[in-house]
Amino acid sequence: MTAPPRRPTALVAAVALALLLGLQPVTTDLYLPALPAIKTELQASMHATQLTMAALLLAFGFGQLVAGPVADRFGRRPLLLSTLAVYLLASLSAVLAHSIEALVLVRVVQGVTMAGVVVVARAMVRDLYAPHEGARIMSLGQSGLGVIAITSPLLGGWLTGHLGWRTNFIAVALIALATLVFVATRLPETIRQKNPRALHPGPLLAAWRTVLTNPTFHAWAGLSAATYGGLFVFLAGSSFVYMQVLGLGAAQYGLALCSSSVSYLAGTFVCRRWLVRHGMVGAVRRAAGFTLLGGLSMAALAAAGVQTVWAILVPQLFYAFGHGTHQACGQTGAVGPFPQQAGVAAALAGFLLALVAFFIGQWLGLALDGTTRPLAYGVAAGSVVTALIAWTTVQRHGGVH
């Protein structure tokens, strides 16, 4: 057995979580304002352009299946340092892409390496904290992630409008470099006991079976995937809806996306108050009402033919507010029952989330029709599934000790 890890302070842990989990919105949100420009410059079809997002998510999903057991076998720090370094190189390579196929390939590499970063972030919380305290730390990290999510579309919109879409990837590379430096200098190893058999097929399949047959995992991983599914509809489709259907410029679109992130950030703050008063199960029960209000109101306005910025923006604020609670609790709850298999549990939960997003991206690339309806109906579907899981499965099986 290895010696107990040096425990980082709560502040260092929260900052690390914000930077590591924040790499996901940096990889998506900062790049979203550039999608129409990428489509035009690289002369790509709508489906091929959407594939730059969908391929990222698919690689992210499958990468987590490998990253989880690797993190359990070799430790958190080695995987973090190596994946961040490769992610940095991939981001710089995107600047040189001169075809949509080359850009898709770079996004695949980004997705695989981002998988290692996010799996370690989620597993690290279980390494250091019991589930209820872990949810509080995760919520703190999600608040930092919210700040990153707020600034990413603003920066992406400004860069796209003034310097061209390739500079967006230079910004992504600089953020990855800063994260790598922080991890290398401030974040210690957090795993208590490495598992030398984590990569052996027999033990790995047994660990998967243990996780996948646990009803608590089903509840929280399902909640996390459902709420992100609705959000991903918005992320993948909003640039085309806001900019090509509703006529916003890149910088204006960045502001619209920023407002959603502000609401998400507010949701993470309220989440911490709900956690103290009502616990994780009670928190998501309350947040689901906001989620459902946002999704159904957006669909109702679209069905009525209301095609304005406010008909998308205001309902999305409610959805994003609920998402701030669902993700913090869902990611923590999914790994809560598995202190010895946190990497595997985080990987499987992340794989489910990414798989849902990938299929949504494939559907959205075909469904976008020059109106707001596909976007609105997709967000509404995510809100209904999220609320049903929060009000049923989580209430029955969501208790984590």
Secondary structure, DSSP 8 states (H G I E B T S, - for coil): ---------HHHHHHHHHHHHHHHHHHHTTTGGGHHHHHHHTT--HHHHHHHHHHHHHHHHHHHHHHHHHHHHH-HHHHHHHHHHHHHHHHHHHTT--SHHHHHHHHHHHHHHHHHHHHHHHHHHHHHS-HHHHHHHHHHHHHHHHHHHHHHHHHHHHHHHHT-THHHHHHHHHHHHHHHHHHHHH-----SS--TTTTSHHHHHHHHHHHHT-HHHHHHHHHHHHHHHHHHHHHHHHHHIIIIIS---HHHHHHHHHHHHHHHHHHHHHHHHHHHHHHHHHHHHHHHHHHHHHHHHHHHHHHTT--SHHHHHHHHHHHHHHHHHHHHHHHHHHHTT-TTSHHHHHHHHHHHHHHHHHHHHHHHHHH--SSSHHHHHHHHHHHHHHHHHHHTHHHHH----
